[in-house]
C-alpha cells in the first residue's frame, strides 16, 4: 500500500501507510511553528484513536530525523533499517 494523506494543509502532511500488515505514520512539514505544533498534536491524537479503534495494538514509523518522533513523544526505538531509525508506539 502506498502512503495516503490522513491530514494535509499548507503547514504539514500526516500520511499513513501499511507495511507487513502494520500501520506506519509519517509527517512532512512545509513550515513549523508553535501553531503548527498544536495542530500536529491534535491530528496525532486522532491517528492514535483511529488505529486503536480499528484493533491495532501498535503503530510505527521510520525516519532519518528522530526529532520529529520526539515532537509527539511516547515512542520506543526498536531498531534501524537501511539508514532509517524505526520507532513503535503501543496503543492503550
C-alpha positions in Angstrom: 0.0 0.0 0.0 1.3 3.4 -0.8 1.2 6.4 1.5 -2.1 8.2 1.7 -2.8 11.5 3.4 -4.7 11.4 6.7 -4.4 15.2 7.2 -2.9 17.8 4.9 -2.8 21.6 4.9 -0.3 24.3 4.0 1.9 23.5 7.0 2.2 19.7 7.0 1.0 16.4 5.7 0.4 13.5 8.1 0.3 10.3 6.0 -0.4 6.6 6.6 1.0 3.5 5.0 0.6 -0.2 5.7 3.7 -2.4 5.6 3.6 -6.1 6.5 0.0 -5.6 7.8 1.2 -3.0 10.3 0.3 0.8 10.3 3.1 3.3 9.7 2.7 7.0 10.2 4.7 9.8 8.6 4.8 13.6 8.8 6.3 16.1 6.3 6.5 19.8 7.2 6.5 22.7 4.8 6.9 25.0 7.8 7.0 24.7 11.6 6.0 27.0 14.4 4.0 26.8 17.7 0.6 26.8 16.0 1.7 24.1 13.6 2.9 22.0 16.5 -0.5 22.4 18.2 -2.3 21.2 15.0 0.1 18.3 14.7 -0.7 17.2 18.3 -4.5 17.4 17.6 -4.1 15.2 14.5 -1.8 12.8 16.2 -4.4 12.1 18.8 -6.9 11.4 16.0 -4.4 8.9 14.4 -3.9 7.1 17.7 -7.6 6.8 18.4 -8.4 5.7 14.9 -5.9 2.8 14.9 -6.8 1.8 18.4 -10.5 1.5 17.5 -9.5 -0.4 14.3 -8.0 -3.0 16.6 -4.3 -2.3 16.2 -2.0 -2.6 19.3 0.9 -0.7 17.8 1.8 1.9 15.2 5.2 2.5 13.7 7.3 5.0 11.8 10.8 5.0 10.2 12.8 8.2 9.9 16.2 9.6 9.3 15.3 12.6 11.6 14.2 11.4 15.1 13.5 15.0 16.2 10.1 14.6 14.5 9.3 11.4 16.6 10.3 13.4 19.7 7.7 16.0 18.9 4.8 13.7 19.7 6.7 11.6 22.2 5.9 8.1 23.7 7.7 6.1 21.1 10.3 3.4 21.6 13.2 2.9 19.2 13.1 -0.7 18.1 15.9 -0.8 15.6 17.5 0.6 12.4 17.0 -0.4 8.8 18.9 0.8 5.8 19.8 4.1 7.4 16.4 4.7 9.0 15.5 4.6 12.7 12.4 2.5 13.4 10.0 3.5 16.2 7.0 2.0 17.8 4.1 3.4 19.8 2.0 1.0 21.9 -1.7 1.8 21.8 -3.5 1.6 25.1 
